[in-house]
Amino acid sequence: MTKPSLFTSQEGKSLFIPFILVSSLFLLWGFCNGMIDVMDKHFQKELHLTLAQSAWVQFAHYLGYFLMAMPAGWLASKLGYKGGIIAGLLMVAAGGFWFIPATKIATFPAFLLGVCVIASGLTFLETVANPYTTVLGPKQFAATRINLAQSCNGIGWIFGPIAGAQFFYGQDAAGQSTGAATLWIPYAAVGAFVLVLALIFFFSNLPDIKSEDEFHLDDSAESPFVAAPPANRGTALSLLWLNIAVLSVSVGMIFSAIVAIPAVGLKLGLTEAQGLWYASGILLAIGTVVFLKNNRKITHHSIWNHPHFSGATLTQFFYVAAQCGIFAYFINYMTTQIPAIPESWKTGSFGAWFEINKSGILSLSDKGASNLAAGGFFCFLLGRFLGAALLKKHPVHKVLSTFACLAGACSLLVFLKLGWLSAVALFLTYFFMSIMFPTIFSLGIHGLGARAKKASSFIVMAIMGGAIMPKLMGYIADKDGMSAGFIVPLVCFVWVASYGFFWSKLSGTTGVIGIAPKNGH
């Protein structure tokens, strides 16, 4: 008996070409995300922003995910995988071309709008492409396929910071920054590339494959599979309430962004922090009342009655929070926290990577740190490939929990500010984060059948964590130093590790190689 191929359907048909096409989308959003991560420092210098203020770039990016996740899931259900992908590509193109007039307008909100529109398009792509990779072959290799596809994301993330360093931190012959005038170039190029990609997808044949409904969500109430109440219902409801709490804070963050507009804040008599806490508290109180009155109506047919899914949305929130914070402040860390650079290093072709900082010592320049970020993303990519191999041979949830524990240990070393050891630990954090997003995604939608598209939209919405935690991380860093801010990703990785450890109990599934279902709830 031959072993099943990674990309072979139950009928024996090869699905490799659809997988390659969809994987190109991961390359696209990795590139866009990589440029976002080096844009923070550009605005800090050009617009004289604090670390917490520059985090509005990340907020605008992940706000697009939060607002468009549900519409993307609905549209994917109506149009299928292909229609959802084309809609997302067209939106990314619109956002990319917006940077041309935004450069002329030259205000922070104008750039943030472009960031948000691009992210909205990427939301469509992530909502569709992530679950699609899991059905392009045997289900036991779902986590392996999504990690392989996400490896293309890692490639994009390597070249994104390089492009950002070239166009955001360029200098003219007089040594003056040209970043404000050339920032639009890579984004316009993305817009043109995406239009070509949309045409390719339009003329391509993408089969609309559904995953298996292993938890019998669509069975009638009389079915023997759903007659008994689920054993983990209490856990599912607890996790659902925590999701309501996270959603309340997310919407509160949007309100605080509105309050941050000087005229609005002055009229309401509120600060950003007050706007966040008041809005979050009121929404949580309302959400709790609605939850207590209606939780009995949540039946086996609801995805929220399955704690492996509701736990995944929370876990994705915390993982993306950690990832985004680390990516956003990598340049700040490398330019301020590493020990003094020996003078002998400022020679040869890498000499432009270093400069004398405000303290009068030789350190990495912003451009040098941006280029070095590509090394971090290389570690990220390496972790994806190694992780994909491990996921073929070991239980998925155990690999996730192990990587999360190691990432947490590396964050602790960065927090302790141990010089070069901390710098090395920062790079290793990239390596151990590599498999988390796709693996959490795969574990979260496992066994949900046709409901996977809907579940996917909620997991993508959880990316809003990337808008909230960098603000907290930046606030801590402004007060106590950049190393201290790494307490935030440390706490996030503890949550991710816990989800991995308890996933088997949450899902009622035993992990062997890939994911092997034992029973429902």
N, C-alpha and C positions, 0 to 999 in steps of 0.2 A: 504494500500500500504506500503510495507516494505521499510525502508530506505536503500539506496545503501551502500554496504560495501566498506571499504577502498581498498580492494584487490580483487575485483570481476570484471571480464570483462563484456562487454555488453551482452555476451552470457550466463552469469551466472557462468562462470568457475572461480575457485579460482586461484589467482595469488600470493598467500602468499609464497609458496616455492621459486619461482624465486626472490621475494622481499628479502627473508632472505639471499639467496645466494649473491645477488648483494650488500646487506648491509654489508656483510663481507669484501667487498672491501673498504668500507669507514673506517672500523676498521683498515685495513692495512695502508692506507695512513695517517690516524691520528697518528698511532704509529710512522711512519717514520718522519712525520713532527714534532712530539713532540721531537724526538731525535735531529733533526736539530736545534731546538730552544735552546737547552742547549749545543750544540757543539761550538757556538760562543765564549762563555766564556772560554772553554777549549783551543781553539787556541789563544785567547788573552794572556793567561798565558804561554802556552807551547812555542809559537812562538813570544811572546812579540809584539803583534799587537795592534794598536789603535782600538777604537770602529768602526771608519769608515773602517779600513782595514779588520776587522773581518767580516764586512758585506758582504765580497766577498763570504762567505758561503751561505748566503741568495741569493746572485746574481746567483751563480752556480745552486742553487736549482730551482729558478724561470726561469732561462735561459732555462732549460730543458722543462718547460711548454711552453715557448714562441716559441722555435724552433720546437717542435713536435705537437703543437696543430692542425695545418692545416693538416699535414700527418695523424694524428690520426682521424680527422674528415673524411678525404677522405677514409681511410681504413675502418672505421666503416660503411660508406655508401656502400662499396664494399663487405665487409665480414659480415655485420650485427652486432648486439650487441655481440653475442657470440664470433665471430672471433676477434673483437676488444679487448675484455676483455682478451682473451688468449694471444694475441700479447703483450698487456701491462704487463701481469704477467711475461712472459718470459724475458722481458726487465728489470723489477724490480729485478728478480733473478740474471741476469747478473751483474747489479750494486751492489747488495748486496755481491756477491762473489768477486767482484773486490777489496773490502776493505781488503781482505787477502793479496794480493801482495802489495796493497797501504801502508799497515802498515810496510812492509819491506822496501819499497822505502822511506817512512817517509818524504815526502815533501808536502807542502801545496797544490800545483797544483794536485798532485796525489789523494789526498782526495777530492778535488773539482771535479775531473773527476767522481769519484764514486757517489758523490752527484747529479751531473748533469744527469748521466745515470739512476739512480733510479727515479729522477723527470721526465725524459722522459717517462719511463714506467708508472708512475702514471698519466701522461697526457692522455695516452690512456684510462686508467681506468676512469678518471674523465669525459673525453669527452663522453664516452659511458654510464657510470653508472648514471650520473646526469639526463640526459634526459630520460633514461630508467625507472627510478623510477616514473617519472611523468605520464607514460602511463600504469602503472601496476594497473589500477583501474579507477574509475570515475574521470573525468577531474576536477570537483570542489574540489577534495581533493588532487590535484597534489602537491600543496605547503606543505600540511600536510605530504604526503608520503616522499617527498625529505627531509624534516626536521627530520622525524623519522629515515630515513636511515642515515642522517648526524649525528644523535645522536651516532651512532656507531663510527663515526669519533671522537666524543668527548671522548668516552671510550678509544680509541687508544691514544688520546692526553694525557690522564691521566697517562697511563703506559709508554709512550715514554720518558718523562722527568725522571721517576724513573729509567728506564733502562739506560738512559744516565748518570744519577748521579752515578749509580753503576759502570759502565765501563769506563766513561770518567774522573771521579774524585776519583777513588779508590787509596788507599795508601797501601804500604807494611808495614812490622813490624817496619821498621826504619823511617816511616813517609814520605817516598819518593813517589811521584806520579807514578802510574802504568797505567795511562790513555793512554799514547802513545802506550803501548804494548797490551792493551786489547780493544781498540776502535773497532777492527774488529768483535768482538764476536757477538754483537747484530745484526750487518748487515748480517753476514753469516747465523745467525739463521733466519732472514727475508728471505734470499734467499732460504733456504731449505723449509720453510713454504709455500712460494709462488709457488714453483714447485708442491707441493702436491695440492695446491688450483687450479693450472692450470689443473691438471688431473681431479679434481672434476668437473670443468666447462666443460671440454672436453666431459665427459660422461653425462652431465646434459641436460635437455630439457628446453631451454629458448625461448619462443615465440617471434618472431620479430614483435612487435606491433608498428603501426604508430599513431602519434597523429593527431587530426582533423585539417584540413586546414581551420581555421575559417576566415582567411583574403583572401581566394581564390587566393593564390599566383600561383596556377597551372592552373587557369581558362584561357581560351582564351581571346584575346583582345576584342572580341565582347561581352563578358559576361556582363550583366547589373551590376554585382558587381564591375567591374573594369573599366567601361567606363568613369566614372568621375575621375578627378585627386584627390588625397588624400588631405584632409583639412590641414594636418600637414606636408606637403612636405617641406616647408621652415625650420621648426624645424628639420626634418629628415636630411636635407642637412647640416644644421649648426652642428648637432651632428656628422655627418659623417666627417666633416672637423676637428672637435675636436679629433675624433678617429685617423685621419691622423697625427695630431700634437703629440698625445700620442705615436703612432707607431714610429714617427721620433725620439722622445726622447729615446724610448726603443732600437732602433737600434743604436742610438748614444751612449747609455750606453754600448752596446756590443763593439763598437769601442774604447771607453775609457778604457775598460777592456784590450784590446789588447795593447793600449798605456801604460797601467800600467806596462807592461813587460819592465824592465829597458832598455834592448838593443833596443827595438822598440821605446820607448819614446825618447831615446837619438838620435836615427837616424832621427826621424821625427821632433825633436825639439819641442815636445809638452808635456804638463802635462796632467794628467787625466782630469782635468776640461776643459782644452782647447780642448782636443779630443772630449769630450761630446758636448760642445757648437758648435764647428765647424761642426761636423758630423750632429748633430740635425738640425742646421740651414740650411745646404745645402739640407738635405732630406726633410725638411718642405717646402722649396722653390720649390723643384721639385714636391713634392706631391700636393702643392697648384695649380701649373700650370696645372698638369694633372687633378685635380679635377675640375677646372674652365672650362676646355675644354670638359670634358666628363660627367658632372653631369646631363645633359639633357638625357643621355642614361640610367639613372637609372629609371627603370619603376616600376610599382606596383608589378611586379613579383620578384623584388629584396628584400631581407630581409633588406637591408640598407634603403629602402624607408619607413620603419616602425620604427618611433622614439622610441617606447617602447623597441625595440631591440637594436638600436644604442646607446640609453641612458644606457641600461643595461651593454654594454661592458665597457663604461666609468665608470659607477658606480662600477662594479666589480673591475676595475683597482684601484680605490681609496679605496674601502673597503679592498681589500687584502693588499694594501700598509699600511693601518692603522693596520690591524691585524698582519701582519708580523713584523712591527716595535715594536708593543707592546710585542709580543711573544719573539722577539729576544733580547730585552733589559730588560725583566722582571728581570733577575738575576742581571744585573748591577744596576737596580733601587733598588732592595731589599737589596743589599749588600752595597750601598753607600748613599741612600737617607732617609732611615727610621731613627727615633731617636735611641739613644743609648739603648741597651738591658740591662735590670736589671741583675745583677750578679746572682740572685737567679734562673734565667732561665737556667743557664748553669749547670743543674743537671739532673740526671736520664738518660733515654734512648735517650733524645733529646739533650744531651750535645754536641754531635759531630756536631750539626747543627750550632754552634756558634764559633767565633774565635775573637782574638784581631786584629783589622784592622790597617792600616798604621797610623791612627790618634791616636792609643792607646786606643780606646774604644771597648767595646764588641759589635759585630755585627753579622749578619748572614754570614756563610761561603758560598762558591760557592756551595758546596754539599747541605747545608741546604736550600739555595734558590732554587736549582734545585728540591729538594723534595717538597718545598712549591709551586712550579709551578704546581704540580699535583693538589693542592687545587684550583688554578686558573682554571685549565681545568675541575675540578669538577663543578665549577660555570658555565663554558661554557656548560657542559653537561646538567646541571639543566635547563639552559636557553633554550636549544634545546627542552627538553620535555615540558616545560611550553609553549614555543612558538608554538609547534605543536598543543597543545590544543587550544591556542588562535586563530590559523589560521583556525581552523574548525568553529569558531563562529564569526569571525570578518573579514572585508575586508583586504586582504593580504597586499596591499600597505600601508594601514594606520598602521598596526602593524609594518611594516618595518620602516616607518618614525618615529614612536614613539620610538622604540628601538634605532634608530640612534641618535635622539635628546638626549636621556638619556645617551648614550655612549659618546656623545660629551660633555655633562655636567660633566661626570666623568673624561674625559681627561682634562678638564679645571681645575678641582680640583687637579689632579696630577701635572699639569703645575704650579699651584700656590704654590706648595711645602708646604703643610699644615700639615706635620708630619704624624701621624697615620691616620688622616682623608684621606690624599692622598693615603696612602697604602690601606685602605679599598676601596677607589674609584677605584684603579687599579684592584682589584678583581671584583668589580661590572662591570667594563668595559668588562671583559671576559663574564659576564652574558649577557650583552646587545648586544655584538657582535654575540652571538651564532646563531641567525637565519638568519643573513644577507647574507652569501654566498649562501645557498640554495634558499632563498626567492628571491634574485635578479636573480638567475639563472632561477627560475620558471617563474617570471614575464617577463624575457627577451625572452624566447622561446615560450611564450603563443601564441597559435593560429597559429603557423607557419607550422603545418603539417609535411610533409616529409622533409621540410627544417630545421627542428629542429636540426638534427645532424650537419648540416653545421653551423647553428647558434651557436650550442654548442661549436664547435671548436674555434670560435672567442671569446666567453665569457671565455673559458679556457685560450686562449692566453692572455687575459687581466690580468691574474694572474701575468704577468710581473711587475705589480705595486709593487709586493712584493720584486722585485730585485732592484728597483730604490729608493723608499722612505726610506728604512732603511739606505741607504748611506747618504741621506740628514739628516735624524734623528740623525745618528751617528756623522755627521759633526757638527751639532748644539750642540750635547751633549759634544763633545770634546772641543768646544769653551766656552759654557755657562753653562754646567752642565746637568746631565741626565734629570732632571725635565723639563728643557727648551725644550728638544727634543720632548716633548709630544704636542707641538703646531702643529706638522705634522699630527698625527692622529685626532686631533681636527678639522682641516680644512677638512680632508677626510670625517669625519662623517657628516659634514655640507652638503657636496655634496650628500652623501647617503640619508640623510633626504629629501633633495630637490627632488631627483628622486622619492622617495616614495610619497611625496605630489603631484607631478605632473603626476604620472604614469597614472592615469585615463584619463587625457587629451591627453597624449602621445599615448595611445593605443586605444582611442575611446571606452573604456570598463568601465562599472560600476562595482565596486567591491561590492559584497554582502557577502555571505559566501564562502570563497575560491575565485574564479574568475568567474564571470558570464558575458559572452559576451553580449553586447547590439548591436553593429554593427561594421563594419570595419572602414576604414578611410573615 
